[in-house]
């Protein structure tokens, strides 16, 4: 998770388009796919969904400045919560709440907290969008579904993950080494590559 200050050249982004794309994937996740690997190496599908359930609450509360147990816990300090009955409905609700919370102008003002990190709210909202975009792509690839992202969301992700001039500054950002892709690669592939993921990833056979 990077906390570098974004260039304030664009208005606050809307998280609703990418949240909607993630929600579209949920009915396509079959029960026998829970243990499949994902491009996010530390998570199988089950853990990835648990992570999404947690981060949507954390960043929703970060937008509301409702700081406490949901925002002050580092994501790697405990395993993602287990999936229980009704997880699809809960995650859809949380995605809607997350997008709505970041549509409030006050969400982008001042400082806030997520994942145990205190940083400017203007960055936190962009980090939340990037998390949804990357993990939506992870989930789609792992479960054999299509994933699309709007141009505005892809631009935010590219800005958040742009490699620093000093490669050492990328350590601890949560992103791996940038994967080389052709100059004319689709914008989604370029964003995925910036995260350290291989855009051509497919589930192992």
C-alpha positions in Angstrom: 0.0 0.0 0.0 1.6 3.2 -1.1 1.0 6.5 0.6 2.8 8.9 -1.8 0.9 12.1 -2.4 -1.0 11.9 -5.8 -0.8 14.6 -8.3 -3.9 16.7 -7.9 -4.6 17.1 -11.6 -8.0 15.3 -11.6 -11.1 15.5 -9.4 -11.7 12.9 -6.7 -12.5 9.6 -8.6 -15.7 7.7 -8.4 -15.3 4.2 -6.9 -18.7 3.1 -8.1 -17.8 1.8 -11.6 -15.0 -0.5 -10.4 -17.1 -1.6 -7.3 -19.9 -2.5 -9.8 -17.5 -4.6 -11.9 -16.4 -6.5 -8.8 -20.0 -7.1 -7.8 -20.7 -8.6 -11.2 -18.2 -11.4 -10.6 -19.7 -12.7 -7.4 -22.4 -14.9 -8.9 -19.8 -16.4 -11.2 -17.8 -17.8 -8.3 -18.6 -21.5 -7.8 -18.3 -23.3 -4.5 -15.7 -25.7 -6.0 -13.5 -22.8 -6.9 -12.8 -21.5 -3.4 -9.4 -23.3 -3.1 -8.1 -22.3 -6.5 -5.0 -20.1 -6.6 -5.2 -16.5 -7.7 -2.7 -14.1 -9.3 -2.3 -12.6 -5.8 0.0 -15.3 -4.6 -0.8 -15.1 -0.9 -4.5 -15.7 -1.5 -6.6 -18.6 -2.8 -10.1 -17.6 -4.0 -11.5 -18.1 -0.5 -9.0 -15.8 1.1 -9.3 -13.2 -1.6 -13.0 -13.0 -1.0 -12.4 -12.7 2.7 -9.9 -10.0 2.0 -12.4 -8.1 -0.1 -15.0 -8.4 2.7 -12.5 -6.8 5.1 -11.1 -4.1 2.9 -14.5 -2.8 1.8 -15.4 -2.2 5.5 -12.0 -0.7 6.3 -12.0 1.8 3.5 -15.7 2.6 3.9 -15.0 3.5 7.5 -11.9 5.4 6.5 -14.1 7.5 4.2 -16.5 8.2 7.1 -13.6 8.9 9.4 -15.1 6.2 11.7 -11.7 5.1 12.9 -11.3 2.1 15.2 -10.9 -1.7 15.0 -11.9 -1.8 11.3 -9.3 0.7 10.2 -6.3 0.2 12.6 -5.5 -3.4 11.8 -2.8 -4.2 9.2 -4.1 -6.6 6.6 -1.2 -9.0 7.1 -1.6 -9.2 10.9 -4.3 -11.9 10.7 -5.7 -14.2 8.1 -8.8 -13.0 6.1 -12.1 -13.9 7.8 -13.6 -17.2 6.7 -16.5 -17.2 4.2 -19.9 -17.9 5.7 -23.3 -18.3 4.3 -24.6 -15.1 2.5 -21.2 -13.7 1.7 -22.2 -12.6 -1.8 -25.0 -10.4 -0.4 -22.8 -9.0 2.3 -20.0 -8.2 -0.2 -22.4 -6.5 -2.6 -23.8 -4.4 0.2 -20.3 -3.4 1.4 -19.2 -2.5 -2.2 -22.2 -0.2 -2.5 -21.5 1.3 0.9 -17.9 1.8 0.0 -18.7 3.6 -3.2 -21.3 5.8 -1.5 -19.0 6.7 1.3 -16.4 8.0 -1.1 -18.9 10.1 -3.0 -19.1 12.4 0.0 -16.8 15.4 -0.5 -15.8 15.3 3.2 -14.4 11.8 2.6 -11.5 13.3 0.6 -10.6 15.9 3.2 -8.0 15.7 5.9 -6.3 12.5 7.1 -7.8 9.1 7.7 -6.7 5.6 8.5 -6.9 2.2 6.8 -4.9 -1.0 7.4 -3.3 0.6 10.4 -1.8 3.4 8.3 -2.7 7.0 8.8 -2.4 9.0 5.6 -4.2 11.7 3.6 -7.8 10.8 2.8 -7.2 11.9 -0.8 -4.7 9.1 -1.1 -6.8 6.6 0.9 -9.7 6.8 -1.6 -7.4 6.2 -4.5 -5.8 3.3 -2.8 -9.3 1.8 -2.1 -10.1 2.1 -5.8 -6.8 0.5 -6.8 -7.4 -2.4 -4.4 -10.8 -3.1 -5.9 -9.4 -3.0 -9.4 -6.5 -5.3 -8.8 -8.4 -7.8 -6.7 -11.3 -7.7 -9.1 -8.9 -8.7 -11.8 -7.4 -11.4 -9.5 -10.9 -12.9 -8.9 -11.9 -12.8 -12.5 -8.7 -14.6 -13.7 -8.9 -17.2 -10.9 -12.5 -18.1 -11.7 -12.5 -17.8 -15.5 -14.5 -14.6 -15.8 -14.1 -11.4 -17.8 -13.2 -8.2 -16.0 -13.3 -4.7 -17.4 -12.3 -1.3 -15.9 -13.2 2.2 -16.9 -10.6 4.5 -18.2 -10.8 6.9 -15.2 -10.2 4.1 -12.7 -7.3 2.7 -14.8 -5.7 6.1 -14.8 -6.0 6.3 -11.0 -4.4 2.9 -10.6 -1.6 3.8 -13.0 -0.8 6.9 -11.0 -0.9 5.1 -7.6 1.4 2.3 -8.8 3.8 4.4 -11.0 7.4 3.3 -10.2 9.4 5.8 -8.2 12.6 7.2 -9.6 14.5 5.3 -6.9 13.5 1.6 -7.1 14.3 1.2 -3.4 11.4 3.4 -2.6 9.0 0.7 -3.9 10.0 -1.7 -1.1 7.2 -1.9 1.3 4.6 -0.5 -1.1 2.9 -3.9 -1.5 3.7 -4.0 -5.2 6.1 -6.4 -6.9 8.6 -5.7 -9.6 6.9 -4.2 -12.7 6.3 -6.7 -15.4 7.3 -5.6 -18.9 4.5 -5.4 -21.4 4.3 -4.0 -24.9 3.8 -0.3 -25.3 0.5 -0.9 -27.1 -0.8 -3.3 -24.4 -4.3 -2.6 -23.2 -4.6 -0.2 -20.3 -5.8 -2.9 -17.9 -2.8 -5.1 -18.7 -0.5 -2.1 -18.1 -2.1 -1.5 -14.7 -1.8 -5.1 -13.7 1.8 -5.2 -14.8 2.6 -2.1 -12.7 1.4 -4.1 -9.6 3.9 -6.8 -10.3 1.3 -9.2 -11.7 1.7 -11.0 -15.0 -1.3 -9.9 -17.3 -1.1 -13.3 -19.0 -1.6 -15.2 -15.8 -3.8 -18.2 -16.0 -4.6 -20.8 -13.3 -2.1 -23.7 -13.2 -3.3 -27.0 -14.6 
